[in-house]
Amino acid sequence: MCVLSAALGAFVLTAVPTAQGAKPTPTPADVAPAAPWQLGFRLSGGFAGIDRELRLASTGELTATDHRSAQTVMSRVPADELMHLAALVVSLPAVDPVRDASCRDCLVYDLEVQKHGTSLTTRLDELSLASTGLDDLVKTLISMLNRALGARPAK
């Protein structure tokens, strides 16, 4: 009887469904799109003379560099953040470079995305960003860059 109880207990434990809505945590490999992409982002300028760069691949591999302090950090992007970023990259609009000549001390954002055999390159500043449809992507990249380098947000 004890053996049957143990076997039944093991069955009950394995047959109990997980909490409603609970999903296994995906890995970056699970969320990488079929067509790989690469992204380069450079944040420069401003009163402080910021010069930071982020390199990111659809695999979740991230390299962040602060060129002024010669600090480079390599890490992996968490799967949920990679899914959000992949959605932004897939829906990326074509944008002509826009820079307001009257904003000499603005932060400048250089963005290069390679996907599906094509390359999108643009340069924006903090005044022109909102009109491009890239503000969510740029804010996400700035946040990733600041977290990776352990720095205070630039903007």
N, C-alpha and C positions, 0 to 999 in steps of 0.2 A: 504494500500500500504506500509505503514511503517513497519507493521508486516512482510509482505512478503519480504521486503528488508532486514530486520534483519535476518530472517530465511535463506534467500539466502546467505547473508554475512557469517553467521555461517557455512553454508554448504561449501562455497568456502574456508573458512579458514581451515576447517577440511579436505577438499579434496585435498588441495595443497600438493604435495609430498615434502619431505624434500630435502635439497640440494643434488645434485648428489654425491654419494659416502659416504654420511653421514650415519653412522651406530650407533645404540644405544650403549652406553658404557656398555660392559659386566661387571658383578660382578664376584668376585672370585668363587662363587657357579656355575656360568655359564660355567667357563672354567676348573673347576676341572675335571680331567679324571674319567672315570667310575671306574677304579681301584685306590683306594687311595694310596698315597705314603707319606713317611716321610723321611726327610733329616737332617742329622747332619753334621756340618762342623766346624772344629777347625783350627784356624790359630795361630801358635805359633813359638817361636824362634826369630831369627834375633838378631842383636846387642842390640836392646832395650829390648829384652825379652818379646815380645808380647805374650799374652795369651787371645785370644778372641774366642767365640763360637757362632754359629748360629744354631737354630733349626727351621725347616720350615715344614709345612704340605701342602698337596695338596689343603686344604681348604683355604690357604692364611694366616693362623696364623703363626706369626713369633715371635721368642724370640731370642734376641741378648744379649750376656753377655761379659763383659770385666772382666776377673777373677782377674786382677791386681788391678783394682779400685773398684771391687765389684759392678759394675753398671750392672743392667739388665733392658732391655727395651722390652716391648711386643707391637706388632702392627699387622697390616694386610698389605699384599703385594698388590699393585695396580693390577687390573685385567690384564692389558697389560704385565706387568712384570711377573706375574704368568704364563701367557700363554707361554712366552718365556722360562721361567724356566722349565715348564712342558714338553715342547718339548725337552729340553736338558736332562731331567731326563728319559723320555721315550726312548730316543736313546742312553742312556749311555752304553759305551762299558765296557766289563769286563777288568779290569786292575790289573796286579800284582803290589804289593807295590814296589816302586822304590825310592831309596834314595842314593844320592851320598855321600859316606863316607868322601870325601875330603872337603865337604862344611859344616863345623861345625857351622857356623853362618848363614846358610840359613834359610829362612822362611820354616816352615813345614806345610803341608796341610793334615789334617786327614778328610777323607770323608766317611760317612756311609749313604747308601740309602737303604730303605726298600720299595720294590714294588712287587706286584704280588706274595706275600708270600715268596719272596727271599730277601736276604740281600747282598749288595755289600759293602765291606769295603776296603779301601786302604789308604796308607800313601805315600805322595810324597813330594818333596822339590822343590824350585824354579828353580833349574837347570834341574831337570828331567821332569818337568811339560809339556813342549812343545812336548815331544815325546809320550805322553800318549793319546792325543785326548781329554783331560779333561780341557784344558786351558780356553776355553770359559765359561764352567761351573764354574770353580774356580774363574775366573775374575768377573763373575756375582755375585757370592756369596760374594767375598771380597767387592765389591761395595755396596751390600745390607747391609753387616755387618757394614761398615764404615758409611753409611748414618743413619742406625738405632742408632748407638752409638754416632753419631755426631762427629766422629773422622776424623783425616787426614788419607788419604789412606796409608796403610802399603807398598804397592807395586803395 
